[in-house]
Every structure is written in structure tokens, then in C-alpha cells.
Amino acid sequence: MDVKEQNQVKEWVQTAVADEFPENGGAAVLVKGEQIAVFNFTDEGRWFATQNQCPHKGEMAISRGLTGDADGHPKVACPFHKRTFSLEDGKCLTDENYQLKTYPVKVEDGYVYIGIV
């Protein structure tokens, strides 16, 4: 997370123990009434958070998508419709008409926090 992004956070919400998230995969958490997909890229030591709702058909499924990288950038593919999204900025890599909302995420004292901006 860059300094600009960190300065925009109004509140950090504690979600769950970091060890509860699958390595190199995602899980959904509920933050202020919204499902958020949290991704633990263990191999890179990086965390990402996006909306869990697929912007294409509305299913709450992004956290169950296949993760990987596209030219060195982390991505997730919707498990139902195979649209692929950048985890860094939420842009759809396969259809410019769709985008995921992204959230700042950090790990402190063994807990995952989502930033509300």
C-alpha cells in the first residue's frame, strides 16, 4: 500500500486472524455490511482486498476465484464467468466494461485490517 492510499483511510476495520486466510487464495469477510474478498498472496508477501460481488452477474463469488498473475501483476478470475480482474486496481483485464472496487488492506499483530476511505 502506498503512502497516498494509507493517508486516505478514515478507519481501519479489523476482520480476522491472518492465519485463517488461505495461502495464495481468497476468503470473504463482512465489513460494515459489505462482503469484501481478501486475498493472501503468500508467495509475494502481499495482501489485496476487493468487493466480493461479481460486477458482471452479481454473484458473491470473487473470493472463490482462481488467483494468479498477468505479466507480473496479481489477478483473480470470477469462478462463474471467467472475467479476470487486477487485484491492484480492480480493472477487468478481459472486458473494459467491468471493474472491482478495491480496498486498502494491512496486517498488524496477526490480524487483517480493511481500510475504509
N, CA, C and O atoms as a printed pandas DataFrame, in Angstrom:
     atom_number atom_name residue_name chain_id  residue_number  x_coord  y_coord  z_coord
0              1         N          MET        A               1    0.846   -1.165    0.000
1              2        CA          MET        A               1    0.000    0.000    0.000
2              3         C          MET        A               1    0.893    1.231    0.000
3              4         O          MET        A               1    1.834    1.332    0.787
4              5         N          ASP        A               2    0.584    2.166   -0.897
5              6        CA          ASP        A               2    1.415    3.362   -0.963
6              7         C          ASP        A               2    0.970    4.392    0.074
7              8         O          ASP        A               2   -0.096    4.264    0.675
8              9         N          VAL        A               3    1.801    5.413    0.275
9             10        CA          VAL        A               3    1.560    6.426    1.303
10            11         C          VAL        A               3    0.264    7.186    1.028
11            12         O          VAL        A               3   -0.499    7.461    1.953
12            13         N          LYS        A               4    0.009    7.527   -0.238
13            14        CA          LYS        A               4   -1.219    8.248   -0.591
14            15         C          LYS        A               4   -2.449    7.449   -0.186
15            16         O          LYS        A               4   -3.379    7.989    0.412
16            17         N          GLU        A               5   -2.451    6.167   -0.512
17            18        CA          GLU        A               5   -3.577    5.304   -0.167
18            19         C          GLU        A               5   -3.754    5.221    1.343
19            20         O          GLU        A               5   -4.881    5.282    1.834
20            21         N          GLN        A               6   -2.668    5.083    2.080
21            22        CA          GLN        A               6   -2.733    4.977    3.534
22            23         C          GLN        A               6   -3.274    6.273    4.149
23            24         O          GLN        A               6   -4.020    6.223    5.127
24            25         N          ASN        A               7   -2.912    7.420    3.592
25            26        CA          ASN        A               7   -3.385    8.703    4.119
26            27         C          ASN        A               7   -4.871    8.925    3.870
27            28         O          ASN        A               7   -5.493    9.721    4.572
28            29         N          GLN        A               8   -5.457    8.243    2.890
29            30        CA          GLN        A               8   -6.874    8.401    2.576
30            31         C          GLN        A               8   -7.782    7.561    3.474
31            32         O          GLN        A               8   -8.995    7.772    3.482
32            33         N          VAL        A               9   -7.233    6.633    4.214
33            34        CA          VAL        A               9   -8.042    5.752    5.053
34            35         C          VAL        A               9   -8.583    6.534    6.247
35            36         O          VAL        A               9   -7.835    7.160    6.997
36            37         N          LYS        A              10   -9.917    6.479    6.401
37            38        CA          LYS        A              10  -10.571    7.141    7.531
38            39         C          LYS        A              10  -10.668    6.216    8.736
39            40         O          LYS        A              10  -10.677    6.662    9.883
40            41         N          GLU        A              11  -10.742    4.909    8.449
41            42        CA          GLU        A              11  -10.898    3.934    9.527
42            43         C          GLU        A              11  -10.348    2.588    9.068
43            44         O          GLU        A              11  -10.564    2.174    7.929
44            45         N          TRP        A              12   -9.634    1.912    9.964
45            46        CA          TRP        A              12   -9.176    0.546    9.714
46            47         C          TRP        A              12  -10.089   -0.389   10.486
47            48         O          TRP        A              12  -10.259   -0.230   11.695
48            49         N          VAL        A              13  -10.684   -1.368    9.799
49            50        CA          VAL        A              13  -11.602   -2.319   10.418
50            51         C          VAL        A              13  -10.909   -3.672   10.527
51            52         O          VAL        A              13  -10.476   -4.242    9.525
52            53         N          GLN        A              14  -10.808   -4.181   11.758
53            54        CA          GLN        A              14  -10.204   -5.498   11.975
54            55         C          GLN        A              14  -11.177   -6.560   11.485
55            56         O          GLN        A              14  -12.365   -6.523   11.804
56            57         N          THR        A              15  -10.656   -7.518   10.698
57            58        CA          THR        A              15  -11.537   -8.543   10.146
58            59         C          THR        A              15  -11.328   -9.907   10.791
59            60         O          THR        A              15  -12.225  -10.408   11.469
60            61         N          ALA        A              16  -10.181  -10.506   10.597
61            62        CA          ALA        A              16   -9.931  -11.865   11.089
62            63         C          ALA        A              16   -8.432  -12.068   11.275
63            64         O          ALA        A              16   -7.617  -11.245   10.858
64            65         N          VAL        A              17   -8.097  -13.172   11.906
65            66        CA          VAL        A              17   -6.700  -13.543   12.097
66            67         C          VAL        A              17   -6.106  -13.882   10.727
67            68         O          VAL        A              17   -6.716  -14.612    9.947
68            69         N          ALA        A              18   -4.943  -13.362   10.444
69            70        CA          ALA        A              18   -4.315  -13.551    9.131
70            71         C          ALA        A              18   -4.136  -15.029    8.785
71            72         O          ALA        A              18   -4.263  -15.407    7.620
72            73         N          ASP        A              19   -3.849  -15.856    9.767
73            74        CA          ASP        A              19   -3.631  -17.283    9.516
74            75         C          ASP        A              19   -4.897  -18.011    9.054
75            76         O          ASP        A              19   -4.817  -19.141    8.572
76            77         N          GLU        A              20   -6.066  -17.373    9.198
77            78        CA          GLU        A              20   -7.320  -18.002    8.774
78            79         C          GLU        A              20   -7.569  -17.880    7.273
79            80         O          GLU        A              20   -8.466  -18.533    6.738
80            81         N          PHE        A              21   -6.784  -17.052    6.594
81            82        CA          PHE        A              21   -6.948  -16.884    5.161
82            83         C          PHE        A              21   -6.086  -17.900    4.423
83            84         O          PHE        A              21   -4.948  -18.148    4.820
84            85         N          PRO        A              22   -6.612  -18.488    3.357
85            86        CA          PRO        A              22   -5.829  -19.491    2.634
86            87         C          PRO        A              22   -4.595  -18.872    1.968
87            88         O          PRO        A              22   -4.632  -17.742    1.482
88            89         N          GLU        A              23   -3.525  -19.627    1.958
89            90        CA          GLU        A              23   -2.315  -19.170    1.278
90            91         C          GLU        A              23   -2.569  -19.127   -0.226
91            92         O          GLU        A              23   -3.122  -20.061   -0.807
92            93         N          ASN        A              24   -2.152  -18.019   -0.842
93            94        CA          ASN        A              24   -2.295  -17.825   -2.284
94            95         C          ASN        A              24   -3.731  -18.007   -2.762
95            96         O          ASN        A              24   -3.981  -18.565   -3.831
96            97         N          GLY        A              25   -4.674  -17.522   -1.940
97            98        CA          GLY        A              25   -6.084  -17.602   -2.279
98            99         C          GLY        A              25   -6.870  -16.520   -1.567
99           100         O          GLY        A              25   -6.293  -15.605   -0.979
100          101         N          GLY        A              26   -8.189  -16.625   -1.622
101          102        CA          GLY        A              26   -9.044  -15.599   -1.046
102          103         C          GLY        A              26  -10.108  -16.151   -0.125
103          104         O          GLY        A              26  -10.380  -17.351   -0.101
104          105         N          ALA        A              27  -10.707  -15.239    0.637
105          106        CA          ALA        A              27  -11.828  -15.541    1.523
106          107         C          ALA        A              27  -12.648  -14.266    1.674
107          108         O          ALA        A              27  -12.119  -13.162    1.538
108          109         N          ALA        A              28  -13.926  -14.419    1.951
109          110        CA          ALA        A              28  -14.810  -13.264    2.107
110          111         C          ALA        A              28  -14.958  -12.900    3.572
111          112         O          ALA        A              28  -15.000  -13.767    4.444
112          113         N          VAL        A              29  -15.036  -11.595    3.827
113          114        CA          VAL        A              29  -15.308  -11.071    5.169
114          115         C          VAL        A              29  -16.418  -10.032    5.033
115          116         O          VAL        A              29  -16.634   -9.479    3.954
116          117         N          LEU        A              30  -17.116   -9.775    6.130
117          118        CA          LEU        A              30  -18.166   -8.770    6.146
118          119         C          LEU        A              30  -17.641   -7.540    6.876
119          120         O          LEU        A              30  -17.252   -7.619    8.041
120          121         N          VAL        A              31  -17.632   -6.412    6.189
121          122        CA          VAL        A              31  -17.152   -5.151    6.764
122          123         C          VAL        A              31  -18.233   -4.098    6.561
123          124         O          VAL        A              31  -18.536   -3.705    5.434
124          125         N          LYS        A              32  -18.803   -3.653    7.662
125          126        CA          LYS        A              32  -19.827   -2.592    7.619
126          127         C          LYS        A              32  -20.936   -2.938    6.627
127          128         O          LYS        A              32  -21.375   -2.086    5.855
128          129         N          GLY        A              33  -21.382   -4.192    6.653
129          130        CA          GLY        A              33  -22.485   -4.636    5.825
130          131         C          GLY        A              33  -22.136   -4.989    4.390
131          132         O          GLY        A              33  -23.025   -5.326    3.608
132          133         N          GLU        A              34  -20.873   -4.919    4.030
133          134        CA          GLU        A              34  -20.452   -5.225    2.665
134          135         C          GLU        A              34  -19.512   -6.419    2.649
135          136         O          GLU        A              34  -18.573   -6.491    3.442
136          137         N          GLN        A              35  -19.772   -7.368    1.730
137          138        CA          GLN        A              35  -18.865   -8.503    1.573
138          139         C          GLN        A              35  -17.621   -8.049    0.818
139          140         O          GLN        A              35  -17.705   -7.458   -0.259
140          141         N          ILE        A              36  -16.472   -8.338    1.409
141          142        CA          ILE        A              36  -15.196   -7.977    0.804
142          143         C          ILE        A              36  -14.356   -9.241    0.648
143          144         O          ILE        A              36  -14.255  -10.055    1.566
144          145         N          ALA        A              37  -13.763   -9.386   -0.521
145          146        CA          ALA        A              37  -12.870  -10.513   -0.800
146          147         C          ALA        A              37  -11.458  -10.101   -0.418
147          148         O          ALA        A              37  -10.958   -9.071   -0.871
148          149         N          VAL        A              38  -10.814  -10.914    0.421
149          150        CA          VAL        A              38   -9.445  -10.644    0.862
150          151         C          VAL        A              38   -8.552  -11.737    0.305
151          152         O          VAL        A              38   -8.852  -12.924    0.433
152          153         N          PHE        A              39   -7.446  -11.327   -0.319
153          154        CA          PHE        A              39   -6.539  -12.266   -0.963
154          155         C          PHE        A              39   -5.161  -12.209   -0.312
155          156         O          PHE        A              39   -4.585  -11.138   -0.124
156          157         N          ASN        A              40   -4.658  -13.377    0.024
157          158        CA          ASN        A              40   -3.353  -13.536    0.666
158          159         C          ASN        A              40   -2.392  -14.135   -0.362
159          160         O          ASN        A              40   -2.399  -15.343   -0.600
160          161         N          PHE        A              41   -1.569  -13.284   -0.965
161          162        CA          PHE        A              41   -0.557  -13.755   -1.911
162          163         C          PHE        A              41    0.707  -14.082   -1.118
163          164         O          PHE        A              41    1.651  -13.292   -1.078
164          165         N          THR        A              42    0.712  -15.245   -0.494
165          166        CA          THR        A              42    1.784  -15.674    0.390
166          167         C          THR        A              42    3.134  -15.666   -0.310
167          168         O          THR        A              42    4.134  -15.235    0.265
168          169         N          ASP        A              43    3.164  -16.142   -1.547
169          170        CA          ASP        A              43    4.427  -16.231   -2.284
170          171         C          ASP        A              43    5.097  -14.864   -2.446
171          172         O          ASP        A              43    6.323  -14.772   -2.514
172          173         N          GLU        A              44    4.277  -13.796   -2.509
173          174        CA          GLU        A              44    4.809  -12.442   -2.690
174          175         C          GLU        A              44    4.789  -11.629   -1.406
175          176         O          GLU        A              44    5.336  -10.527   -1.366
176          177         N          GLY        A              45    4.161  -12.160   -0.349
177          178        CA          GLY        A              45    4.042  -11.412    0.898
178          179         C          GLY        A              45    3.148  -10.195    0.750
179          180         O          GLY        A              45    3.385   -9.170    1.389
180          181         N          ARG        A              46    2.114  -10.297   -0.090
181          182        CA          ARG        A              46    1.217   -9.169   -0.346
182          183         C          ARG        A              46   -0.234   -9.567   -0.087
183          184         O          ARG        A              46   -0.614  -10.729   -0.228
184          185         N          TRP        A              47   -1.029   -8.576    0.294
185          186        CA          TRP        A              47   -2.454   -8.754    0.547
186          187         C          TRP        A              47   -3.239   -7.780   -0.324
187          188         O          TRP        A              47   -2.779   -6.675   -0.614
188          189         N          PHE        A              48   -4.437   -8.209   -0.738
189          190        CA          PHE        A              48   -5.319   -7.375   -1.554
190          191         C          PHE        A              48   -6.749   -7.551   -1.072
191          192         O          PHE        A              48   -7.096   -8.583   -0.498
192          193         N          ALA        A              49   -7.583   -6.535   -1.308
193          194        CA          ALA        A              49   -8.997   -6.623   -0.951
194          195         C          ALA        A              49   -9.826   -5.949   -2.039
195          196         O          ALA        A              49   -9.487   -4.867   -2.517
196          197         N          THR        A              50  -10.921   -6.610   -2.421
197          198        CA          THR        A              50  -11.843   -6.090   -3.430
198          199         C          THR        A              50  -13.277   -6.370   -2.973
199          200         O          THR        A              50  -13.501   -7.095   -2.005
200          201         N          GLN        A              51  -14.220   -5.795   -3.671
201          202        CA          GLN        A              51  -15.610   -6.187   -3.443
202          203         C          GLN        A              51  -15.713   -7.673   -3.755
203          204         O          GLN        A              51  -14.973   -8.185   -4.595
204          205         N          ASN        A              52  -16.621   -8.362   -3.087
205          206        CA          ASN        A              52  -16.795   -9.789   -3.346
206          207         C          ASN        A              52  -17.829  -10.038   -4.441
207          208         O          ASN        A              52  -17.882  -11.130   -5.006
208          209         N          GLN        A              53  -18.639   -9.046   -4.738
209          210        CA          GLN        A              53  -19.701   -9.207   -5.727
210          211         C          GLN        A              53  -19.165   -9.067   -7.143
211          212         O          GLN        A              53  -18.496   -8.089   -7.478
212          213         N          CYS        A              54  -19.470  -10.053   -7.960
213          214        CA          CYS        A              54  -19.089  -10.011   -9.371
214          215         C          CYS        A              54  -19.842   -8.863  -10.040
215          216         O          CYS        A              54  -21.071   -8.826   -9.979
216          217         N          PRO        A              55  -19.136   -7.924  -10.679
217          218        CA          PRO        A              55  -19.824   -6.804  -11.327
218          219         C          PRO        A              55  -20.567   -7.211  -12.604
219          220         O          PRO        A              55  -21.345   -6.424  -13.143
220          221         N          HIS        A              56  -20.336   -8.413  -13.081
221          222        CA          HIS        A              56  -20.972   -8.884  -14.308
222          223         C          HIS        A              56  -22.372   -9.426  -14.030
223          224         O          HIS        A              56  -23.338   -8.980  -14.648
224          225         N          LYS        A              57  -22.493  -10.373  -13.117
225          226        CA          LYS        A              57  -23.789  -11.011  -12.844
226          227         C          LYS        A              57  -24.257  -10.866  -11.397
227          228         O          LYS        A              57  -25.378  -11.262  -11.074
228          229         N          GLY        A              58  -23.424  -10.309  -10.526
229          230        CA          GLY        A              58  -23.865  -10.009   -9.169
230          231         C          GLY        A              58  -23.662  -11.096   -8.128
231          232         O          GLY        A              58  -23.995  -10.878   -6.963
232          233         N          GLU        A              59  -23.133  -12.249   -8.490
233          234        CA          GLU        A              59  -22.893  -13.302   -7.503
234          235         C          GLU        A              59  -21.786  -12.885   -6.533
235          236         O          GLU        A              59  -20.827  -12.214   -6.916
236          237         N          MET        A              60  -21.936  -13.291   -5.280
237          238        CA          MET        A              60  -20.909  -13.045   -4.259
238          239         C          MET        A              60  -19.887  -14.170   -4.359
239          240         O          MET        A              60  -19.959  -15.150   -3.617
240          241         N          ALA        A              61  -18.939  -14.028   -5.273
241          242        CA          ALA        A              61  -18.075  -15.163   -5.597
242          243         C          ALA        A              61  -16.623  -14.813   -5.864
243          244         O          ALA        A              61  -15.808  -15.720   -6.035
244          245         N          ILE        A              62  -16.267  -13.546   -5.907
245          246        CA          ILE        A              62  -14.903  -13.179   -6.306
246          247         C          ILE        A              62  -13.863  -13.823   -5.381
247          248         O          ILE        A              62  -12.789  -14.212   -5.839
248          249         N          SER        A              63  -14.170  -13.937   -4.091
249          250        CA          SER        A              63  -13.204  -14.519   -3.147
250          251         C          SER        A              63  -12.893  -15.980   -3.466
251          252         O          SER        A              63  -11.854  -16.491   -3.047
252          253         N          ARG        A              64  -13.768  -16.651   -4.194
253          254        CA          ARG        A              64  -13.555  -18.057   -4.550
254          255         C          ARG        A              64  -12.920  -18.223   -5.927
255          256         O          ARG        A              64  -12.771  -19.342   -6.418
256          257         N          GLY        A              65  -12.546  -17.106   -6.546
257          258        CA          GLY        A              65  -11.961  -17.154   -7.877
258          259         C          GLY        A              65  -10.540  -17.667   -7.881
259          260         O          GLY        A              65   -9.867  -17.704   -6.851
260          261         N          LEU        A              66  -10.101  -18.058   -9.056
261          262        CA          LEU        A              66   -8.728  -18.527   -9.236
262          263         C          LEU        A              66   -7.795  -17.326   -9.240
263          264         O          LEU        A              66   -8.052  -16.336   -9.925
264          265         N          THR        A              67   -6.714  -17.414   -8.478
265          266        CA          THR        A              67   -5.748  -16.331   -8.411
266          267         C          THR        A              67   -4.493  -16.702   -9.187
267          268         O          THR        A              67   -4.208  -17.876   -9.422
268          269         N          GLY        A              68   -3.763  -15.688   -9.573
269          270        CA          GLY        A              68   -2.519  -15.895  -10.309
270          271         C          GLY        A              68   -1.928  -14.554  -10.642
271          272         O          GLY        A              68   -2.143  -13.577   -9.924
272          273         N          ASP        A              69   -1.172  -14.499  -11.745
273          274        CA          ASP        A              69   -0.646  -13.204  -12.159
274          275         C          ASP        A              69   -0.722  -13.076  -13.673
275          276         O          ASP        A              69   -0.707  -14.058  -14.415
276          277         N          ALA        A              70   -0.805  -11.827  -14.095
277          278        CA          ALA        A              70   -0.818  -11.494  -15.508
278          279         C          ALA        A              70    0.340  -10.530  -15.731
279          280         O          ALA        A              70    0.285   -9.374  -15.311
280          281         N          ASP        A              71    1.370  -11.004  -16.384
281          282        CA          ASP        A              71    2.563  -10.188  -16.633
282          283         C          ASP        A              71    3.130   -9.605  -15.346
283          284         O          ASP        A              71    3.543   -8.446  -15.310
284          285         N          GLY        A              72    3.147  -10.408  -14.296
285          286        CA          GLY        A              72    3.714   -9.981  -13.021
286          287         C          GLY        A              72    2.771   -9.231  -12.112
287          288         O          GLY        A              72    3.181   -8.792  -11.037
288          289         N          HIS        A              73    1.516   -9.069  -12.505
289          290        CA          HIS        A              73    0.536   -8.366  -11.688
290          291         C          HIS        A              73   -0.491   -9.364  -11.153
291          292         O          HIS        A              73   -0.995  -10.191  -11.914
292          293         N          PRO        A              74   -0.812   -9.300   -9.844
293          294        CA          PRO        A              74   -1.758  -10.240   -9.265
294          295         C          PRO        A              74   -3.165  -10.050   -9.831
295          296         O          PRO        A              74   -3.605   -8.929  -10.087
296          297         N          LYS        A              75   -3.857  -11.175  -10.019
297          298        CA          LYS        A              75   -5.197  -11.131  -10.610
298          299         C          LYS        A              75   -6.074  -12.204   -9.991
299          300         O          LYS        A              75   -5.592  -13.129   -9.337
300          301         N          VAL        A              76   -7.378  -12.060  -10.214
301          302        CA          VAL        A              76   -8.350  -13.072   -9.818
302          303         C          VAL        A              76   -9.352  -13.212  -10.965
303          304         O          VAL        A              76   -9.695  -12.229  -11.622
304          305         N          ALA        A              77   -9.817  -14.437  -11.196
305          306        CA          ALA        A              77  -10.829  -14.708  -12.217
306          307         C          ALA        A              77  -12.124  -15.110  -11.528
307          308         O          ALA        A              77  -12.121  -15.974  -10.652
308          309         N          CYS        A              78  -13.231  -14.487  -11.922
309          310        CA          CYS        A              78  -14.537  -14.866  -11.383
310          311         C          CYS        A              78  -14.754  -16.355  -11.652
311          312         O          CYS        A              78  -14.578  -16.804  -12.785
312          313         N          PRO        A              79  -15.136  -17.133  -10.623
313          314        CA          PRO        A              79  -15.293  -18.573  -10.829
314          315         C          PRO        A              79  -16.473  -18.945  -11.733
315          316         O          PRO        A              79  -16.528  -20.069  -12.233
316          317         N          PHE        A              80  -17.410  -18.029  -11.948
317          318        CA          PHE        A              80  -18.575  -18.337  -12.780
318          319         C          PHE        A              80  -18.429  -17.864  -14.216
319          320         O          PHE        A              80  -18.831  -18.568  -15.143
320          321         N          HIS        A              81  -17.856  -16.678  -14.416
321          322        CA          HIS        A              81  -17.868  -16.075  -15.738
322          323         C          HIS        A              81  -16.481  -15.885  -16.341
323          324         O          HIS        A              81  -16.343  -15.447  -17.483
324          325         N          LYS        A              82  -15.451  -16.222  -15.554
325          326        CA          LYS        A              82  -14.060  -16.212  -16.017
326          327         C          LYS        A              82  -13.519  -14.836  -16.390
327          328         O          LYS        A              82  -12.436  -14.742  -16.966
328          329         N          ARG        A              83  -14.242  -13.777  -16.078
329          330        CA          ARG        A              83  -13.664  -12.444  -16.285
330          331         C          ARG        A              83  -12.534  -12.284  -15.273
331          332         O          ARG        A              83  -12.668  -12.662  -14.110
332          333         N          THR        A              84  -11.430  -11.723  -15.729
333          334        CA          THR        A              84  -10.227  -11.616  -14.904
334          335         C          THR        A              84  -10.003  -10.165  -14.507
335          336         O          THR        A              84  -10.111   -9.255  -15.329
336          337         N          PHE        A              85   -9.684   -9.962  -13.209
337          338        CA          PHE        A              85   -9.528   -8.620  -12.655
338          339         C          PHE        A              85   -8.156   -8.446  -12.008
339          340         O          PHE        A              85   -7.632   -9.368  -11.382
340          341         N          SER        A              86   -7.587   -7.266  -12.164
341          342        CA          SER        A              86   -6.358   -6.911  -11.461
342          343         C          SER        A              86   -6.691   -6.706   -9.987
343          344         O          SER        A              86   -7.659   -6.023   -9.654
344          345         N          LEU        A              87   -5.898   -7.292   -9.116
345          346        CA          LEU        A              87   -6.111   -7.081   -7.681
346          347         C          LEU        A              87   -5.483   -5.775   -7.212
347          348         O          LEU        A              87   -5.756   -5.320   -6.100
348          349         N          GLU        A              88   -4.652   -5.174   -8.041
349          350        CA          GLU        A              88   -4.007   -3.915   -7.671
350          351         C          GLU        A              88   -4.943   -2.722   -7.842
351          352         O          GLU        A              88   -4.974   -1.831   -6.994
352          353         N          ASP        A              89   -5.709   -2.702   -8.937
353          354        CA          ASP        A              89   -6.587   -1.557   -9.173
354          355         C          ASP        A              89   -8.024   -1.929   -9.518
355          356         O          ASP        A              89   -8.854   -1.044   -9.724
356          357         N          GLY        A              90   -8.334   -3.234   -9.585
357          358        CA          GLY        A              90   -9.694   -3.690   -9.835
358          359         C          GLY        A              90  -10.133   -3.707  -11.281
359          360         O          GLY        A              90  -11.247   -4.139  -11.574
360          361         N          LYS        A              91   -9.290   -3.248  -12.199
361          362        CA          LYS        A              91   -9.686   -3.202  -13.611
362          363         C          LYS        A              91   -9.857   -4.613  -14.164
363          364         O          LYS        A              91   -9.087   -5.523  -13.855
364          365         N          CYS        A              92  -10.889   -4.764  -14.988
365          366        CA          CYS        A              92  -11.109   -6.040  -15.653
366          367         C          CYS        A              92  -10.110   -6.161  -16.791
367          368         O          CYS        A              92  -10.009   -5.267  -17.631
368          369         N          LEU        A              93   -9.374   -7.258  -16.819
369          370        CA          LEU        A              93   -8.333   -7.474  -17.821
370          371         C          LEU        A              93   -8.889   -8.085  -19.101
371          372         O          LEU        A              93   -8.193   -8.156  -20.114
372          373         N          THR        A              94  -10.150   -8.528  -19.056
373          374        CA          THR        A              94  -10.738   -9.195  -20.211
374          375         C          THR        A              94  -11.955   -8.481  -20.775
375          376         O          THR        A              94  -12.474   -8.878  -21.818
376          377         N          ASP        A              95  -12.427   -7.419  -20.090
377          378        CA          ASP        A              95  -13.601   -6.680  -20.564
378          379         C          ASP        A              95  -13.620   -5.321  -19.870
379          380         O          ASP        A              95  -13.924   -5.230  -18.681
380          381         N          GLU        A              96  -13.299   -4.277  -20.606
381          382        CA          GLU        A              96  -13.156   -2.949  -20.009
382          383         C          GLU        A              96  -14.458   -2.382  -19.439
383          384         O          GLU        A              96  -14.434   -1.328  -18.803
384          385         N          ASN        A              97  -15.585   -3.052  -19.650
385          386        CA          ASN        A              97  -16.867   -2.576  -19.138
386          387         C          ASN        A              97  -17.077   -2.880  -17.656
387          388         O          ASN        A              97  -18.061   -2.431  -17.069
388          389         N          TYR        A              98  -16.165   -3.635  -17.046
389          390        CA          TYR        A              98  -16.332   -4.048  -15.648
390          391         C          TYR        A              98  -15.123   -3.657  -14.823
391          392         O          TYR        A              98  -14.008   -3.558  -15.335
392          393         N          GLN        A              99  -15.359   -3.435  -13.532
393          394        CA          GLN        A              99  -14.274   -3.110  -12.605
394          395         C          GLN        A              99  -14.709   -3.499  -11.193
395          396         O          GLN        A              99  -15.886   -3.409  -10.844
396          397         N          LEU        A             100  -13.736   -3.935  -10.386
397          398        CA          LEU        A             100  -13.963   -4.219   -8.978
398          399         C          LEU        A             100  -13.532   -3.025   -8.135
399          400         O          LEU        A             100  -12.536   -2.369   -8.441
400          401         N          LYS        A             101  -14.271   -2.752   -7.093
401          402        CA          LYS        A             101  -13.845   -1.758   -6.113
402          403         C          LYS        A             101  -12.741   -2.403   -5.282
403          404         O          LYS        A             101  -12.864   -3.557   -4.870
404          405         N          THR        A             102  -11.667   -1.662   -5.036
405          406        CA          THR        A             102  -10.567   -2.188   -4.219
406          407         C          THR        A             102  -10.506   -1.437   -2.897
407          408         O          THR        A             102  -11.010   -0.320   -2.776
408          409         N          TYR        A             103   -9.883   -2.068   -1.909
409          410        CA          TYR        A             103   -9.740   -1.507   -0.575
410          411         C          TYR        A             103   -8.296   -1.627   -0.115
411          412         O          TYR        A             103   -7.609   -2.590   -0.455
412          413         N          PRO        A             104   -7.836   -0.651    0.656
413          414        CA          PRO        A             104   -6.529   -0.820    1.301
414          415         C          PRO        A             104   -6.620   -1.973    2.310
415          416         O          PRO        A             104   -7.655   -2.168    2.948
416          417         N          VAL        A             105   -5.553   -2.716    2.444
417          418        CA          VAL        A             105   -5.512   -3.824    3.394
418          419         C          VAL        A             105   -4.140   -3.850    4.040
419          420         O          VAL        A             105   -3.128   -3.572    3.396
420          421         N          LYS        A             106   -4.119   -4.188    5.323
421          422        CA          LYS        A             106   -2.839   -4.313    6.031
422          423         C          LYS        A             106   -2.971   -5.417    7.067
423          424         O          LYS        A             106   -4.072   -5.791    7.471
424          425         N          VAL        A             107   -1.826   -5.925    7.484
425          426        CA          VAL        A             107   -1.772   -6.942    8.537
426          427         C          VAL        A             107   -0.935   -6.368    9.672
427          428         O          VAL        A             107    0.208   -5.955    9.473
428          429         N          GLU        A             108   -1.525   -6.349   10.868
429          430        CA          GLU        A             108   -0.823   -5.885   12.067
430          431         C          GLU        A             108   -1.158   -6.809   13.224
431          432         O          GLU        A             108   -2.312   -7.192   13.416
432          433         N          ASP        A             109   -0.143   -7.160   13.985
433          434        CA          ASP        A             109   -0.321   -8.007   15.169
434          435         C          ASP        A             109   -1.120   -9.269   14.863
435          436         O          ASP        A             109   -1.896   -9.740   15.695
436          437         N          GLY        A             110   -0.922   -9.813   13.658
437          438        CA          GLY        A             110   -1.558  -11.070   13.284
438          439         C          GLY        A             110   -2.988  -10.948   12.784
439          440         O          GLY        A             110   -3.627  -11.964   12.511
440          441         N          TYR        A             111   -3.513   -9.723   12.658
441          442        CA          TYR        A             111   -4.881   -9.517   12.180
442          443         C          TYR        A             111   -4.878   -8.779   10.849
443          444         O          TYR        A             111   -3.990   -7.972   10.574
444          445         N          VAL        A             112   -5.887   -9.067   10.024
445          446        CA          VAL        A             112   -6.069   -8.388    8.750
446          447         C          VAL        A             112   -7.039   -7.236    8.963
447          448         O          VAL        A             112   -8.104   -7.403    9.556
448          449         N          TYR        A             113   -6.647   -6.055    8.467
449          450        CA          TYR        A             113   -7.472   -4.857    8.561
450          451         C          TYR        A             113   -7.812   -4.358    7.166
451          452         O          TYR        A             113   -6.970   -4.375    6.268
452          453         N          ILE        A             114   -9.057   -3.911    6.989
453          454        CA          ILE        A             114   -9.510   -3.322    5.740
454          455         C          ILE        A             114   -9.679   -1.821    5.979
455          456         O          ILE        A             114  -10.252   -1.403    6.984
456          457         N          GLY        A             115   -9.174   -1.025    5.046
457          458        CA          GLY        A             115   -9.270    0.425    5.164
458          459         C          GLY        A             115  -10.531    0.951    4.526
459          460         O          GLY        A             115  -10.861    0.600    3.393
460          461         N          ILE        A             116  -11.247    1.808    5.268
461          462        CA          ILE        A             116  -12.435    2.478    4.741
462          463         C          ILE        A             116  -12.006    3.903    4.383
463          464         O          ILE        A             116  -11.496    4.639    5.228
464          465         N          VAL        A             117  -12.220    4.281    3.122
465          466        CA          VAL        A             117  -11.795    5.612    2.669
466          467         C          VAL        A             117  -12.982    6.539    2.503
467          468         O          VAL        A             117  -12.811    7.699    2.128
